[in-house]
Each structure stands twice: as C-alpha cells, then as structure tokens.
Amino acid sequence: MEQVKRIIECVPNFSEGRNMETIHAIQDVITACKGVKLLDVDPGDATNRTVVTFVGEPEAVCEAAFRAVERAAQLIDMRQHHGAHPRMGATDVLPLIPVAGITLEECAELARRLAQRIADNLHIPTYCYEAAARKPERKNLAVCRAGEYEALPEKLADPDKAPDFGARPYDDDVARTGCTAVGARDFLIAVNYNLNTTSTRRANAIAFDVREKGRPMREGGLLTGKPLKDEQGRTIMQPGTLKCTKAIGWYIDEYGIAQVSMNMTNLQVTPLHKAFEEVCRCAQNRGVRVTGTEIVGLIPKKTLIDAGRYFLEKQQRSTGIPESDIIKIAVKSMGLDDLKPFKPEEKVIEFLLEADDKQRRLVDLSIRGFAEETSRESPAPGGGTISAYMGALAAALGAMVANLSAGKQGWDDRWQEFSNWADRGQQLMERLLHLVDEDTQAFNRIMNAFGMPKGTDEEKRLRSDAIQAATLYATEIPLQTMKASYETFELCRMMAQQGNPNSVSDAGVGALAARAAVRGACLNVKINAASLKDRQTANALVAEAERIAAEADQAEREITQTVESLI
C-alpha cells in the first residue's frame, strides 16, 4: 500500500536580523539541500533575529538544519549581539514540527538526535525542549533559556542547569556560539475569522468565549465587576471552550471588518473545522455572523481534508470522492475565499513540495497523452503500467457506483454505508495510480542496472547484483498490482448486489477491468521472475501470482453473472 509522504517543518531562529549578508549565507546552505523547500525568511531589526521556515522529508530537513546551525556558528558572534528578543545562541531555537506522515513523538526523537549531532560535531551545547525535552521542566523553553546568553557561564558550571548534550566549561568558543535549544512541537495554524461587524469589543468578547485561557471572572458575575483573585493573588479565569487555542479580537483597516485572530497549537485536540464551528456559534450568540476564514501562512493538507470530510458528513453526503473535491468543500464551508481567492496550490505545504518535484509522472498526463506515450517505441510504460491503470479504473467505477448509491433518493438511511465503500474505492484507486508510475520506475531500474560499468570483475559483480535486485523489485511491483486490483472485486461485488440498480452495468465493467488488471500484472510477474537467479524466490512469486489470478477469474465470473441477472 502506498505510504503517505513523511514531511516535517523546521523553524530555526537565528540571532541576526540586520546583516543581510549573514542571513543570505544561512539561507543559501538550506536551499542547497536537496529535498528541502524554503518557505519564509523573516528578519527583524529591533529583535536582531531572523525566523526561517523550511519543509521537506525528515532526513533532508535535519541535514539542512545542521548545516544552517554550522553556518550561523561561523558567522554570528554572540559576544557582539544585542536585540530585544530573548536569546542564548547564534542559533537560538530550532523546533521540528510534524506536517504529514510522521508523529510528534517521532519528531521529538529526530530533535534529540539532531541536538546530539550539533553538540558532538559542532561543539555547541544544546538543550532539548517541548516534546523533545529530556527533563520534565525543560518542556518549557523559558526554563532552558533562563538568564539568556549572559547566564551561560553560571549554567554551564551547574550540573543541574547544564545542557542535555555537549556540557562543558564556558570558554571562548561557547562565548562566540552560545547554546542552542532543539525541540519538537505540534504544527501551529494562524487563522482569522471574519465578522460582519466593525466592533473590536464584540470581536474580543467572542475571542474570550472560545480561547482556552478564557476571561477573568468578576465579582457578581458582572462584565464590569472587579476581577476575582485566588489566595495567591492571581486572577481567576473562566476557561473558554476551545483547548489549545489563543485568540484576540481586532479591527482590520484593509478589510474594514473586525476579526477573531486565533493561534491553534494542537490540531489533534482542536482541528480547524471544530474551531470554525465554535466561533460561529459564539458569534451568533452575540448577534454577530462569521462571514469567512483567513488562513495566515501555510497549512498541512490534512487540515483541509479533515474539514471537508466533516462538512460532507454533516450533509450526509459520501466522503469517498477525490481529494480535490473534498478540499473545495472545505474552502466553501469555511469561507476561505471570503476576502480573496484561496489557492490550495499556494497555501498547502504538500502541494508546494509537489510543485518543486520536476519528475514527470504518467498519472499527470491526459488520457490521450497517456495513450500516446504508451504507443511510442520505448518499452515503458508497458503492460505492467497499463494493468495498474486498469485496476485504478476498476476501483474508480466501484467508487462511482457507491457515490451514486449514497446519494440515491429514498436511500438516505444508507448514505454512511455507501460512503464507506466509496472511501474504500478511493483508497484502492490511489494505491493503483501510485503503481502506474512505480511499475515504469521499476523497469527503469533494470535499464539503469544494465547500464552500469563492467570493465573489471568487481564491476561485473556489482552490476550483476544490481540487475538481480532491480529484477526482483520489478517482479514484486506487478504482484502488488495484482493484490490491490483483486481487492476491488469486493467493492464491485457489493455494488452489483446492493448498489444503485441503474448503475449495475458499471459495477460489471469494474469487475472486468479488475480481472484484466490482475491477469495483465500476472504476465509481468512471470516474465520478470524468469530472469531471477534465485529460483526458489521466483517460483514462490509466480505461484502466488497464479493463485491470485485464478481467484480473480472466479470472482469476475460470479460478479458478471450477478450483473447479467439484474439487467
């Protein structure tokens, strides 16, 4: 099954916001790392600090982060640093943030390894904070940075305050680089909710209703009463309704409206769509209406997918539709295009990374382009690729019938059942579309292996090993196509038996396409397995392929008989 691409974000803060030559030098080492996309560079003169944001696959991001810390240590002398923002090192803080396909815990482990690498290789003492903290009290960055740069001589001499990695006596090198805090935290979304009012007071009231901190409790429950205090003299707060959110109300001259401005610090606890619904509810209670939502910066794709699915389910509509359609539902439901056009390709992190991937994919071709590419004299794309595409079409047809059934008049009580089947069809279609390109790439691996040098005995051995490894992979890929295509029979059978009767023939065509996909992929398993020297492995792969093919023949016959009986 195709795995979700693993993506993390890194937001290092460097103690230089005035010297653009230094800032550009740090930026250049980040952009030089393959697999990393630089999203933002934000220097501040008063703070003398630059915040850099970049994303990519975990290994690439960690490498870019390490090189940036190294370059900052070479160019920034903390003995000369002065600015308004708290700081303790040339690279002051360096958080890793999960975006897709990776957990916060995994990011925390990456952060600890990165912190140790920085300490071991660059000799910069490092603290671990937030989710990466090795001591409970160090989850709070302020604890790690207590006393700032000026307190480092004392902290390095105190075993209880010493850094997690690279602890050593204060010397000229530490005086120059300072210390760095490496951490892991959840993705933060900055979002503004547009209101049909110009009143900052009303916007603030709504913000206090929802934000986790809430509002001060007052004597007599009055808005103007004196704030209540606890025994320690601290103001007693009435918590708001949304965990892991911070919010205020303000007026925006540019738009001529008031907004509730919110930072969302844990999307697992409070997702965007939940916050939107709650702000709408609290606004309505105060006679105000939310007209739309403004996303500040970038967001993970999952945020929009989760929102789109939520609003579809509220409408009792199938969620088994293409991702692009789900995103459109999210955009319209939350009014993301209220103030200006919302372009997912410019706001969604995964789409920005895909735009940088220049590799040409078969699945991005038009139908005609795909057919024409197949017809050319090059051996790939070939039968394995076409088999995977036929499997994708089988899954697509099954999903189509499920969606038509979910929306059929009089079948309202079964929408969720058919929506689940449509979701399954979309998942299978995506797996098989991935295999369309993967099959061609597998063939290309074999060709690349054959192109390796063979002038010496060692080169011949390496070439032979590479050919065998590539051939084994090229045998396993069509076997994956067979397995995924075979799974579509369950969907097509259910749609033929219980789906919208007006579309029973479509379920039948799906079964025929699935059988062709399985049979076609089986031929590719056999022809590639014939070139494997490991005959035991080859025979096992062929035996499994033949078993699946025989079961596919039987499944197709049964579904076709069902379809014929209902037409």
Secondary structure, 3 states (H helix, E strand, C coil): CCCCCCEEEECCEECCCCCHHHHHHHHHHHHCCCCEEEEEEEEECCCCEEEEEEEECHHHHHHHHHHHHHHHHHHCCHHHCCCCCCCCECEEEEEEEEEECCCHHHHHHHHHHHHHHHHHHHCCCEEEEECCCCCHHHHCHHHHCCCCHHHHHHHHHCCCCCCCECCCCCCHHHHHHECEEEEECCCCEEEEEEECCCCHHHHHHHHHHHCCCCEECEHHHCCCCCECECCCCCECEECCCCCCEEEEEEEECCCCEEEEEEEECCCCCCCHHHHHHHHHHHHHHCCCCEEEEEEECCECHHHHHHHHHHHHHHCCCCCCCCHHHHHHHHHHHHCCCCCCCCCHHHHEHHHHHHHHCCCCCHHHCCHHHHHHHHHCCCCCCCHHHHHHHHHHHHHHHHHHHHHHHHCCCCCHHHHHHHHHHHHHHHHHHHHHHHHHHHHHHHHHHHHHHHCCCCCCHHHHHHHHHHHHHHHHHHHHHHHHHHHHHHHHHHHHHHHHHHCCHHHHHHHHHHHHHHHHHHHHHHHHHHHHHCCCCCHHHHHHHHHHHHHHHHHHHHHHHHHHHHHHHHC
